[in-house]
Amino acid sequence: MRLVYLTGRPYTPFDTAASVAQRRGVFDLTRINEERAPDYFRADVRADRTFRVRGKPLLVFLGIQNVTNRKNFAQPGWRRLQERASFNEQLGLFPLVGLDWRF
């Protein structure tokens, strides 16, 4: 099991007036790293088992990344059609299944 908690990382907000006028995201360079993203939290769980196949180790694993399904902040973005800032999010719940056979 792995738990990760981080305080929100700083980011530079968009200059709304300049972004609307230029139809693209323009950062407000007078406010560099002035805003903070929400806190980051993630919990991952994984179980694995090793078998022997023809004398070679075979690792079988099952797991879930981000078991709390929390939508963590990835980066700020600009939505050109809506003319507003948005926040891109990381993946929520993500299952893992795999084999690792070394021969």
C-alpha positions as CSV (number, residue, x, y, z in Angstrom):
1,M,0.0,0.0,0.0
2,R,1.2,3.5,-0.7
3,L,-0.2,6.8,0.6
4,V,0.8,10.2,-0.8
5,Y,-0.2,13.6,0.6
6,L,1.2,16.9,-0.6
7,T,0.2,20.4,-0.1
8,G,-1.1,22.2,-3.1
9,R,1.6,23.3,-5.5
10,P,1.8,26.9,-6.7
11,Y,0.7,27.9,-10.2
12,T,0.4,31.1,-12.2
13,P,-3.2,32.2,-12.9
14,F,-4.4,33.4,-16.3
15,D,-4.9,37.0,-17.2
16,T,-8.6,36.8,-18.2
17,A,-8.8,40.0,-20.2
18,A,-5.7,39.2,-22.3
19,S,-6.7,35.6,-22.7
20,V,-10.2,36.5,-24.1
21,A,-8.7,39.2,-26.4
22,Q,-6.1,36.7,-27.8
23,R,-8.4,33.7,-27.8
24,R,-5.7,31.6,-25.9
25,G,-4.5,31.2,-22.4
26,V,-2.2,34.1,-21.4
27,F,-0.6,33.8,-17.9
28,D,-0.7,36.9,-15.6
29,L,3.1,37.4,-15.2
30,T,2.5,39.9,-12.4
31,R,1.2,37.0,-10.3
32,I,3.7,34.3,-10.9
33,N,3.0,31.3,-8.6
34,E,0.6,33.3,-6.5
35,E,-2.3,30.8,-6.6
36,R,-2.2,27.3,-4.9
37,A,-3.8,24.2,-6.1
38,P,-5.9,22.0,-3.7
39,D,-4.0,19.5,-1.6
40,Y,-3.0,16.3,-3.3
41,F,-4.0,12.9,-1.8
42,R,-3.7,9.4,-3.4
43,A,-3.8,5.9,-2.0
44,D,-2.6,2.9,-4.1
45,V,-3.0,-0.8,-3.2
46,R,-1.3,-3.7,-4.9
47,A,-1.1,-7.5,-4.1
48,D,1.3,-9.8,-5.9
49,R,2.2,-13.4,-5.8
50,T,5.2,-15.2,-7.2
51,F,5.0,-18.7,-8.8
52,R,7.7,-20.9,-10.4
53,V,7.0,-21.9,-14.0
54,R,9.7,-24.1,-15.6
55,G,12.1,-23.0,-12.9
56,K,11.6,-19.3,-13.7
57,P,9.8,-16.8,-11.4
58,L,6.4,-15.6,-12.6
59,L,5.0,-12.6,-10.7
60,V,1.2,-12.0,-10.9
61,F,-0.2,-8.8,-9.5
62,L,-3.5,-7.0,-9.0
63,G,-3.9,-3.5,-7.8
64,I,-5.8,-0.3,-7.8
65,Q,-4.3,3.2,-8.1
66,N,-6.1,6.1,-6.4
67,V,-8.6,3.9,-4.5
68,T,-10.3,7.0,-3.1
69,N,-11.2,8.1,-6.7
70,R,-10.1,11.6,-5.8
71,K,-9.8,13.9,-8.8
72,N,-6.4,15.6,-8.1
73,F,-5.3,18.8,-9.8
74,A,-3.0,18.3,-12.7
75,Q,-2.6,21.7,-14.3
76,P,-4.5,24.9,-15.2
77,G,-5.9,25.1,-18.7
78,W,-7.8,27.7,-20.8
79,R,-11.1,26.8,-22.5
80,R,-11.2,28.9,-25.6
81,L,-14.8,28.4,-26.5
82,Q,-16.1,29.2,-23.0
83,E,-13.4,31.9,-22.5
84,R,-12.6,30.8,-19.0
85,A,-9.9,29.1,-17.0
86,S,-10.3,25.4,-16.2
87,F,-8.4,22.9,-14.1
88,N,-7.4,19.6,-15.7
89,E,-7.6,16.6,-13.3
90,Q,-5.6,13.4,-13.0
91,L,-7.1,10.0,-13.5
92,G,-9.4,8.7,-10.7
93,L,-9.7,5.1,-9.9
94,F,-7.4,3.0,-12.1
95,P,-7.2,-0.9,-12.0
96,L,-3.9,-2.8,-12.6
97,V,-3.5,-6.4,-13.6
98,G,-0.3,-7.8,-14.8
99,L,2.3,-10.6,-15.2
100,D,6.1,-10.3,-15.0
101,W,7.9,-13.4,-16.2
102,R,11.7,-13.3,-16.3
103,F,13.3,-16.0,-18.4
